[in-house]
Amino acid sequence: MSAHQRNAAGLPAGAPVREERPAPAAEAPHTKAASRLPDLFWKVFVWGGMAFFLLNVLLLIATVGVNSIATRWFGTPLPQGFTLHWYAQAWRDFQLSSVLWVTFEVVGSVVLLSIALGVPAAYALARAQFPGKRFAMLVFLLPLMVPPVTYGIPMATAMYQVGLAGTLPGVILANLVPALPFVILVMTPFIEQIDPNLESAARIFGANTLRYFRYVLLPLLVPGMLAAGLLVLVRTIGMFELTFFTAGPDTQTLVVALYYAVFSTGVRAPQSIDAMAMIYMAITLAWVLVALQFVSPTQLVSRVKEQR
């Protein structure tokens, strides 16, 4: 803009002038609709696929549940009658009282041992800096990254040679192999969030290692230990491969007993097997719901640190 034009517009000589640009042309409605079609198609495809998958899972579970209380169900949309007799028969025929007790012993021992051994290991990995730390972490997490069958068969062979296979300590030791790295994986983010200066402050005020662990560190670690213990509990209840390779007739957990009920020789009523499957599913689902109340699944894939 020239000086004459500035004076005519009433602007000072040095004032900046905004150049007016023509407004962009409005996009045609049919162009907007065409650009939204791929996004709409993708959303419908994803949500439709998820709904179809969930519907199939619910129908499968409903079929097993209905058959477990059916008197007879053959060739008709619904059973001819309903009864709870099959649950009592499954409890008696498959000796579920002893199976559940063995499951409780195995799961409880694995949870306690994995917490007792995994928390110190996670603390060392979170605090200490040493050559080969990444390699040590890789070794700890290796049982979680490879299928249990790959190391389960050699481990079971070694246990049979030393006489541990078929015993309760052998089953506990086999389930401890993937449970211990799982505790380390869950506990490391919790420990990394704790300020290391707390230990220095506790030392200044005269606290020894035991008092620091009991009064400072342990209360901060309780939420992580509870979350790790619940997740290990659910994982151990569903651990089939390692338990199947190392369990004996008297050391079968519920999931292994269910497998033998389905595939072992003999004639068994399908309703009693379905009743046993519903018992197993109810126990596992109950503990999963309890675990989700104390831990978020995102804590397993992300490590949150405070920005200082």
Backbone hydrogen bonds, N-H to C=O, Kabsch-Sander energy under -0.5 kcal/mol:
donor,donor_aa,acceptor,acceptor_aa,energy
6,R,2,S,-1.9
7,N,3,A,-2.4
8,A,4,H,-2.1
9,A,5,Q,-1.7
10,G,6,R,-0.7
10,G,7,N,-0.7
11,L,6,R,-2.5
15,A,12,P,-0.6
19,E,17,V,-0.6
31,T,28,A,-0.5
32,K,28,A,-1.8
33,A,29,P,-2.2
34,A,30,H,-1.9
35,S,31,T,-2.0
36,R,32,K,-1.4
37,L,33,A,-0.8
40,L,36,R,-2.4
41,F,37,L,-2.7
42,W,38,P,-2.4
43,K,39,D,-2.3
44,V,40,L,-2.3
45,F,41,F,-2.3
46,V,42,W,-2.6
47,W,43,K,-2.7
48,G,44,V,-2.2
49,G,45,F,-2.2
50,M,46,V,-2.4
51,A,47,W,-2.4
52,F,48,G,-2.4
53,F,49,G,-2.3
54,L,50,M,-2.7
55,L,51,A,-2.3
56,N,52,F,-2.0
57,V,53,F,-2.2
58,L,54,L,-2.7
59,L,55,L,-2.3
60,L,56,N,-2.2
61,I,57,V,-2.5
62,A,58,L,-2.6
63,T,59,L,-2.3
64,V,60,L,-2.1
65,G,61,I,-2.7
66,V,62,A,-2.7
67,N,63,T,-2.2
68,S,64,V,-1.6
69,I,65,G,-0.5
69,I,66,V,-1.1
70,A,67,N,-0.9
71,T,81,G,-2.1
80,Q,72,R,-2.6
83,T,69,I,-2.8
87,Y,84,L,-0.7
88,A,84,L,-1.2
89,Q,85,H,-2.2
90,A,86,W,-2.6
91,W,87,Y,-2.3
92,R,88,A,-1.7
93,D,89,Q,-3.5
94,F,90,A,-2.0
95,Q,92,R,-0.5
96,L,91,W,-1.3
97,S,91,W,-0.5
99,V,95,Q,-1.9
100,L,96,L,-2.8
101,W,97,S,-1.6
102,V,98,S,-2.2
103,T,99,V,-2.4
104,F,100,L,-2.4
105,E,101,W,-2.3
106,V,102,V,-2.7
107,V,103,T,-2.7
108,G,104,F,-2.5
109,S,105,E,-2.2
110,V,106,V,-2.4
111,V,107,V,-2.4
112,L,108,G,-2.2
113,L,109,S,-2.6
114,S,110,V,-2.4
115,I,111,V,-2.0
116,A,112,L,-2.5
117,L,113,L,-2.3
118,G,114,S,-2.4
119,V,115,I,-1.8
121,A,117,L,-1.3
122,A,118,G,-2.8
123,Y,119,V,-2.4
124,A,120,P,-2.3
125,L,121,A,-2.3
126,A,122,A,-2.0
127,R,123,Y,-1.9
128,A,124,A,-2.4
133,K,130,F,-1.2
136,A,132,G,-2.3
137,M,133,K,-2.4
138,L,134,R,-2.1
139,V,135,F,-2.2
140,F,136,A,-2.2
141,L,137,M,-2.2
142,L,138,L,-0.8
144,L,141,L,-1.2
145,M,141,L,-1.0
145,M,142,L,-0.9
146,V,142,L,-1.3
150,T,147,P,-1.2
151,Y,147,P,-0.7
152,G,148,P,-2.0
153,I,149,V,-1.4
155,M,151,Y,-1.7
156,A,152,G,-2.5
157,T,153,I,-2.3
158,A,154,P,-2.3
159,M,155,M,-2.1
160,Y,156,A,-2.3
161,Q,157,T,-1.6
162,V,158,A,-1.5
163,G,159,M,-0.9
164,L,159,M,-2.2
165,A,159,M,-1.2
166,G,246,T,-3.4
167,T,164,L,-1.6
170,G,164,L,-0.5
171,V,167,T,-1.9
172,I,168,L,-2.4
173,L,169,P,-2.6
174,A,170,G,-2.3
175,N,171,V,-2.1
176,L,172,I,-1.4
177,V,173,L,-0.9
177,V,174,A,-0.6
179,A,175,N,-1.1
180,L,176,L,-2.3
182,F,178,P,-1.2
183,V,179,A,-2.0
184,I,180,L,-2.0
185,L,181,P,-2.5
186,V,182,F,-1.9
187,M,183,V,-2.9
188,T,184,I,-1.9
190,F,186,V,-0.7
191,I,187,M,-2.2
192,E,188,T,-2.3
193,Q,189,P,-1.1
194,I,191,I,-1.2
198,L,195,D,-1.7
199,E,196,P,-0.9
200,S,196,P,-1.0
201,A,197,N,-2.5
202,A,198,L,-2.4
203,R,199,E,-2.3
204,I,200,S,-2.1
205,F,201,A,-1.7
206,G,203,R,-1.5
207,A,202,A,-2.6
212,Y,208,N,-2.6
213,F,209,T,-2.4
214,R,210,L,-2.3
215,Y,211,R,-2.7
216,V,212,Y,-1.7
217,L,212,Y,-2.5
218,L,213,F,-2.7
220,L,216,V,-0.8
221,L,217,L,-1.6
222,V,218,L,-1.2
225,M,221,L,-2.8
226,L,222,V,-2.7
227,A,223,P,-2.2
228,A,224,G,-2.8
229,G,225,M,-2.6
230,L,226,L,-2.2
231,L,227,A,-2.2
232,V,228,A,-2.4
233,L,229,G,-2.2
234,V,230,L,-2.2
235,R,231,L,-2.3
236,T,232,V,-2.8
237,I,233,L,-2.1
238,G,234,V,-1.5
239,M,236,T,-0.8
240,F,238,G,-0.8
244,F,240,F,-2.9
245,F,241,E,-2.1
246,T,242,L,-1.3
247,A,243,T,-2.0
251,T,248,G,-1.1
257,A,253,T,-2.5
258,L,254,L,-2.1
259,Y,255,V,-1.6
260,Y,256,V,-2.4
261,A,257,A,-2.0
262,V,258,L,-1.4
263,F,259,Y,-2.5
264,S,260,Y,-2.0
268,R,266,G,-0.6
272,S,269,A,-0.6
273,I,269,A,-1.5
274,D,270,P,-2.4
275,A,271,Q,-2.1
276,M,272,S,-2.0
277,A,273,I,-2.2
278,M,274,D,-2.3
279,I,275,A,-1.8
280,Y,276,M,-2.2
281,M,277,A,-2.5
282,A,278,M,-2.4
283,I,279,I,-2.2
284,T,280,Y,-2.3
285,L,281,M,-2.8
286,A,282,A,-2.1
287,W,283,I,-1.8
288,V,284,T,-2.2
289,L,285,L,-2.3
290,V,286,A,-1.8
291,A,287,W,-2.5
292,L,288,V,-2.3
293,Q,289,L,-0.7
293,Q,290,V,-0.7
294,F,291,A,-1.4
295,V,291,A,-1.4
299,Q,296,S,-1.9
300,L,297,P,-1.5
301,V,298,T,-0.9
302,S,298,T,-1.0
304,V,302,S,-0.5
305,K,303,R,-0.5
308,R,306,E,-0.6
